[in-house]
Amino acid sequence: MSYSVIYRKCQDITGKTLVEFLRSLRLKKAAILICEQGYNISEAAYMVGYKDTKYFTKCFKDEFGKSPSVYKKTYK
């Protein structure tokens, strides 16, 4: 399959572009690492592939509507 076919199928199924879908998966994994496994925010960000914690916080807030620290507090 070509990239364009995968891109269209992903957009048809999920309603998100391929990049948005992968970002969403990475952020959900980070949320699990932060809340359930007790990692701090910078460790979780690095583990899912973000080197800049400021950018990670921005993406996390866009996805979940809360910053990672607020998300962690509300989870408990």
C-alpha positions in Angstrom: 0.0 0.0 0.0 1.2 3.5 -0.7 1.3 6.3 1.8 -1.6 8.1 0.2 -3.9 5.0 0.4 -3.0 4.5 4.1 -3.5 8.2 4.7 -7.0 8.1 3.1 -8.0 4.9 4.9 -6.9 6.3 8.3 -8.8 9.5 7.7 -12.0 7.6 6.7 -11.8 5.3 9.7 -10.7 7.6 12.5 -11.6 11.1 11.1 -8.0 12.2 11.8 -5.0 12.4 9.6 -2.3 9.8 10.0 0.0 12.3 11.9 -2.8 13.3 14.2 -3.7 9.7 14.8 -0.2 8.7 15.7 0.2 11.7 18.0 -3.0 10.8 19.7 -1.7 7.2 20.4 1.6 8.6 21.8 -0.2 11.0 24.1 -2.6 8.3 25.3 0.4 6.1 26.1 2.0 9.0 27.9 -1.1 9.6 30.0 -1.1 5.9 31.0 2.6 6.2 32.0 2.0 9.3 34.0 -1.2 8.3 35.8 -1.0 4.5 36.2 2.7 3.8 36.3 3.9 6.8 38.2 6.4 8.3 35.8 7.0 12.0 36.0 6.0 14.2 33.0 9.4 14.6 31.5 10.2 10.9 31.7 6.9 9.9 30.1 7.4 12.5 27.4 10.8 11.2 26.6 9.5 7.6 26.6 6.9 8.3 24.0 9.3 10.2 21.8 9.0 13.9 22.8 12.4 15.5 23.5 10.9 19.0 24.3 8.7 18.9 27.3 7.2 22.3 26.5 6.0 21.0 23.1 4.8 17.8 24.8 2.7 19.8 27.3 1.2 21.8 24.4 0.2 18.7 22.5 -1.1 17.0 25.7 -3.3 20.0 26.5 -4.6 20.1 22.9 -5.5 16.4 23.1 -7.0 16.2 26.6 -7.9 19.8 27.5 -5.7 19.8 30.6 -2.0 20.1 31.2 -0.3 16.8 32.2 0.1 17.9 35.8 -3.6 18.8 36.2 -4.5 15.6 34.4 -2.4 13.6 36.9 -4.0 15.4 39.9 -7.5 14.8 38.6 -6.8 11.1 37.9 -6.0 10.5 41.6 
